[in-house]
């Protein structure tokens, strides 16, 4: 527990930046700790909190010994421990910045790719729309071919929304990073309204898209009676999960069950 945790006391200590326990066996705070009475049999402890640039204490860099050190640490040893702690914190900060840079670069590449896809996608949607409005062409199609045309148009609309979402998210990130933070508060999106997904439409769209996959198994979609007609969610996130899971099994009967808490595939 935290009451007998060396690192917890080091983080909560405000007396000195280096928290030292010369002999844990003689210290009433730690003498009954399992780390003292059992492996690793700590007798001496010295730790320095790892502080983030914002002043948050994330943990400690510490040294332990199985023998007590009544004299504690010398000034040089304390300084060495402080410098090692700062080196560890600098490494953590560098890794965080590097990960952030990688994520931002991926987001930029996705936004650029989405932007480049919009022009040919617009041409595809225009051609599909013209074909569906052409009565002479439509009269030559059977019901299955018409469903394929509708499914293709619907898929193109989904791709368009994905592209626009990727572009808008990237632009939103740029705006967020350009705005200053006030009172050390993180910028929060005040628009907490979620989109609504109609379950019946979701099921129809999944059936249409999965029907285009070559497969040798039947597909059954069962909606639990407790599932409401609409749910607050993002259909762009719900649909890919259902389609991906439902299209990977090709050698057995597949059932997709929709429940109020989650969607699972067996």
N, C-alpha and C positions, 0 to 999 in steps of 0.2 A: 504494500500500500504506500501511498505518498507520505504517510507519517514516518515511515522508516526508510524512505528512498533517499539515497545520498544526493542524487541529481536534482530531485525536487527541492531539497533544502538549499542546494547551490543556486538554483534558479530564483528561489524566494528570498535569498539572503541579500540584504542591502548594506551590510556592514563593510564588505570589501569585495572587489571583483574576483578575487581568488578565494574560494571556499575551502577551508582546510579542516580535516578531522585527524589530529595526530594519532589518536588511539581509539578506534571505534569500540573496542571492548570495554573501555572505561567511560564512553560517552553515553549518557542515559537515553539519548535519542535513537541510538543505533545498536546498543549492546544486545537487544533481543531480536535484531533483524536476522532473517534466515541467511542473508549474505555474509553475516558476521559469524553466526553460530555454525553455519554449514558452508559448503563450497560457494564461492571461491575463498572463504575465510578472510574477508577484508578486515584489515587492522588500520591501514592508513589510506586516506582519501584526500585528493586535491582536485578541484574542478573549477572551470571558468565557463560562465554562460555564453552560449552562441547567440549573439544579438544581431538581428536583421537591421538594415539601414533605417527601418521605421521604428526601431527600438524594441521590437518584440523578441522575447527570449525563446528560442526554438529548441534548446537542449543544452548540453554541456560537452566540453572536451575535458576529460578527466584522466587522472592516473591513480592507480591503486597499488597497494603492496600488502603482502601477507605478514609483514612485520611493522610494528608501530614506529613512528618517527616523532619522538617528543619534540624535537627541534623544528619540525615542520619543513618548510622550504626556505632556501636562501633567497635573497633579493634577485640574484641572477636566474635561479630556477623558476621563480615566479614570473619573471619577464619572459623567459623562454616559453613558459606555458601560455602566457598571454599572446605571444607572437604566433605560436602554433594554432591557437584558437582563431586568431585573425586570418591566418592562412586558410584554415578550414572554411571559415565564413566567406572569404573571398572566392574560394572554389565553388561553393554552393551558389553564390550570387552569379558567378560567371556561367555556371551550368543552367541556371534559371533563365538568364538573358539569352543564352544560346538556344534553349528550347523555345523561348518566345519568338526568336528570330526565325527558327525553322517553321513554326506554326504560321507565322505571318507570311513567310515565303510561299508555303503551300496554299494559303488562302489567296494570295495574289495570283499564283499560277492558275488556281481553279477559277478565279474571277476572269482572268484573261481568256482561258479556254472557253468559259461560258459565253463571254462576249463574242468570241470568234464563231461560236456555234449558232448564234442568234440569226445571222444573215442566211445561211443555208437552211436553217430550220424554218424561217419565215417563208422561204420558197417552197418547202415541202408542204407546209400548212396551206399555203395559197393553192397549190396544185391539188391537194386533197379536197379542199373546199370546192374548187371548180368542178372536179369530177363528181362530187356528191350532188352538186346543183344541176349537173347535166342530166336531164331526164332521159335522153336517148341512151346514154351510157348506163344510167341507173336501171333502166328497164331490162337490160341484158344481164344483170347480176341476179343470182339467186339469193336467198335469205342469208346463207352462210357467208357469201362474198360481201354482202352489205354489212354484216356484223364485223367482218375483217376490216372493212373501210372505216367503220365507226371506231373500232378499236385502235386502228392506226392513227386516226385523228386525235383520239383521246390520249394516246401515248405521246404524240407530238406536243399536246397541250401540257402534259405533265413535265416533259423535258423542258419546255419553255419556262414553266414555273420554277423548275430546279435551277435553270440558268439565271433567271432573274433573282432568285433567292441568294445564289452564290454571289452575284454582283452587288446586291443590296447589302448583304452581310459584310462584304469587304469594304464597301463605302462607309457603312456604319462604324466599322472598326477604326477607319481613318478619322472619322469625325470624333469618336470617343477619345482616341489618343491625342487629338489636337486640342480638346477642351481641358482647361485646368481643373484640378480637383479642389474643392472648397472644404475647408474644415477637416482635411484629411479623410474625407468621405469618398468612397468609391462611387463612380457614376452609375446610377441605377435606372434602368428603363422603366418609366412610369406607366407604360402601356402594358398592363398585365393580362389583357384580354387574349384568350386563346381561340383558335379556329374551331369550328364545329365540324365533325365528321358524321355523315349519315351512314349507319351501319349497312343498310340495304344497298346503297350506292357503292360502298366499299366492297361488299361481297360481289356485286355484279362486275365491278372493275377488275377484281382479282380473277374472277372466272374468265373474263374476256382475255386478259393478258396471259394467264397460265394456259389458256386454250391454244395459244400460238406456239407454245413449246412442244417440240416433238417428244412424245412420251408413250409408254405402253401400259399405263396404269390409269385407273379411274380416279377422279378427284371428287371428294365430298366435302362440302363446307356446311358445318352445323353451327348455328348461333344459339347460345344459351338463352333460355327464356328470360333470364334475369338481366340480360344486356339491354340497356335503354336504346331507343331508336336513334339517338344521337349522343355522341361523346365529345368532350372538350379535348381536342388533340390536334396534331399536325398530320394531315393525311399523307404528306410527302414522306414522313418518317414511319408511319404505320404501314403503308402499302409496300415499300421495298422489303421490310422485314418479312411480311407475309409471303410475298412473291418469291423471295430468295429461299425461304425455308420450304415452301411448298413445291418448288421446282427441282430440288436437289435429289429427292428420292424417286427413282424411276422404275423400281422393280417390285413394288408392293402397293397395295391399296393405301391411299393417303387420306387422312382425315384432318381437317383444320378446325379446331374448336376455338370459338371466340367467347371469352368470359369477361366479366366486368373488370377484373384486375389485370389480365394479360391475355395474350394469344399464344397458344402452344400448338406444336405440330407433333403428331405421333406417326 
